[in-house]
Amino acid sequence: MLDLIILSLHYFICFLISVAIWCGPKNVDLHSSSTGGAELEPDALVFIGKEEDIKKSQRITAKVDGREIIVFYHEGKFHALDSRCYHEGGPLCRGEIEDIDGQACIVCPWHKFKITLETGEGLYEGINPLEPSPTPKWQSKGVKQRIHKITIDSGNIYVSPPDLSVSFDSDYYAEKYKTGGELAMGK
């Protein structure tokens, strides 16, 4: 009988440890070859990585103020955006970059929404039904995706923390996935 009590106590303690691990802090940076560790610099800029490393990988994800962002290197320029699509939170780090009407755009892998790297505008192809023979043209939905200011200093890439006094559609998913990041990308 004593063995049964000890065994039950052992399983109960293991259960409590499992719950503590499961419910514990989720704001831990897990580093992989494509995820950058961000460090806060004295002038409020967040160090993302070395310029040459990002040029080689073409993209890197990092956390800035708990918010997951993605930094792209495309056609000689660096761009930083929230890593989750403004539409339904698709993982932009898995998207392809396309040239759309002269603008570099990331295409969300979930629903193919197109977002300009330069401004964060959502693009769609629409027609004007009042034209005699309407032809589809690329049009802007306005700025939907938060972009982040990049600073390059001595071969290091830094991102400014977001100005949350201005709201963007992507803010909802940036907040929703703050604790999960790349780990919560399933769909």
URLINKA-V368197 format. One record per residue. N is the residue number from 1. RES is the residue in one small letter. SS is DSSP state (A for helix, B for strand, O for the rest). OMEGA is omega in degrees with one decimal (999 if undefined). Layout:
{{N/RES/SS/OMEGA} {N/RES/SS/OMEGA}}
This chain:
{{1/m/O/178.3} {2/l/A/177.4} {3/d/A/179.8} {4/l/A/178.7} {5/i/A/179.6} {6/i/A/179.0} {7/l/A/178.5} {8/s/A/178.3} {9/l/A/177.8} {10/h/A/179.7} {11/y/A/178.7} {12/f/A/178.2} {13/i/A/177.1} {14/c/A/178.2} {15/f/A/179.5} {16/l/A/177.5} {17/i/A/178.5} {18/s/A/179.1} {19/v/A/179.6} {20/a/A/178.7} {21/i/A/-178.0} {22/w/A/-176.1} {23/c/A/-176.7} {24/g/O/-176.2} {25/p/O/-179.9} {26/k/O/-174.2} {27/n/O/-178.4} {28/v/O/177.3} {29/d/O/175.3} {30/l/O/-175.8} {31/h/O/171.0} {32/s/O/-178.0} {33/s/O/-179.0} {34/s/O/-178.8} {35/t/B/-179.4} {36/g/B/173.6} {37/g/O/-177.2} {38/a/O/178.4} {39/e/B/179.8} {40/l/B/177.9} {41/e/O/-176.2} {42/p/O/-178.1} {43/d/O/175.5} {44/a/O/173.7} {45/l/B/-179.4} {46/v/B/178.8} {47/f/B/-178.9} {48/i/B/-179.0} {49/g/B/178.1} {50/k/B/-178.9} {51/e/A/-177.9} {52/e/A/179.3} {53/d/A/-179.3} {54/i/A/176.4} {55/k/A/179.9} {56/k/A/-175.5} {57/s/A/-179.4} {58/q/O/178.5} {59/r/B/179.0} {60/i/B/174.9} {61/t/B/179.7} {62/a/B/176.5} {63/k/B/176.2} {64/v/B/-175.9} {65/d/O/179.0} {66/g/O/-175.9} {67/r/B/179.4} {68/e/B/177.2} {69/i/B/175.0} {70/i/B/177.7} {71/v/B/178.5} {72/f/B/166.8} {73/y/B/-175.7} {74/h/B/177.0} {75/e/O/174.0} {76/g/O/-179.0} {77/k/B/173.3} {78/f/B/177.9} {79/h/B/177.6} {80/a/B/179.9} {81/l/B/168.1} {82/d/B/-174.0} {83/s/O/179.9} {84/r/B/-179.6} {85/c/O/-179.3} {86/y/O/-174.4} {87/h/O/179.4} {88/e/O/174.3} {89/g/O/178.8} {90/g/O/-177.3} {91/p/B/-177.3} {92/l/A/178.5} {93/c/A/178.3} {94/r/A/-177.6} {95/g/O/177.1} {96/e/B/175.9} {97/i/B/179.3} {98/e/B/172.7} {99/d/B/-180.0} {100/i/B/178.0} {101/d/O/177.6} {102/g/O/-179.6} {103/q/B/175.6} {104/a/B/-177.4} {105/c/B/170.0} {106/i/B/-179.8} {107/v/B/-178.2} {108/c/O/-177.7} {109/p/O/-178.1} {110/w/O/-173.4} {111/h/O/174.9} {112/k/O/173.9} {113/f/O/-176.5} {114/k/B/-176.2} {115/i/B/179.7} {116/t/B/178.9} {117/l/O/-175.0} {118/e/O/-171.6} {119/t/O/-176.3} {120/g/O/179.5} {121/e/B/170.7} {122/g/B/179.5} {123/l/B/174.3} {124/y/B/179.2} {125/e/B/-177.1} {126/g/B/178.5} {127/i/O/172.7} {128/n/O/-175.7} {129/p/O/179.4} {130/l/O/176.9} {131/e/O/179.7} {132/p/O/174.9} {133/s/O/-174.1} {134/p/O/175.1} {135/t/O/-179.4} {136/p/O/177.0} {137/k/B/177.6} {138/w/B/-178.4} {139/q/B/-178.4} {140/s/B/171.4} {141/k/B/-173.1} {142/g/B/-179.0} {143/v/B/-178.1} {144/k/O/-174.1} {145/q/O/178.3} {146/r/O/172.3} {147/i/B/-177.2} {148/h/O/-178.5} {149/k/O/179.6} {150/i/B/174.3} {151/t/B/177.0} {152/i/B/-179.2} {153/d/B/177.7} {154/s/O/178.0} {155/g/O/177.7} {156/n/B/178.0} {157/i/B/177.9} {158/y/B/175.1} {159/v/B/176.5} {160/s/B/174.6} {161/p/O/-176.2} {162/p/O/173.1} {163/d/O/-174.3} {164/l/O/175.9} {165/s/O/175.8} {166/v/O/-174.9} {167/s/O/175.5} {168/f/O/-179.3} {169/d/O/-177.6} {170/s/A/-179.7} {171/d/A/-179.0} {172/y/A/-177.8} {173/y/A/175.5} {174/a/A/179.1} {175/e/A/-178.1} {176/k/A/-176.5} {177/y/O/-178.7} {178/k/O/-175.1} {179/t/O/-175.7} {180/g/O/-178.3} {181/g/A/-178.2} {182/e/A/-178.1} {183/l/A/-176.1} {184/a/A/-173.9} {185/m/O/-176.0} {186/g/O/169.7} {187/k/O/999}}
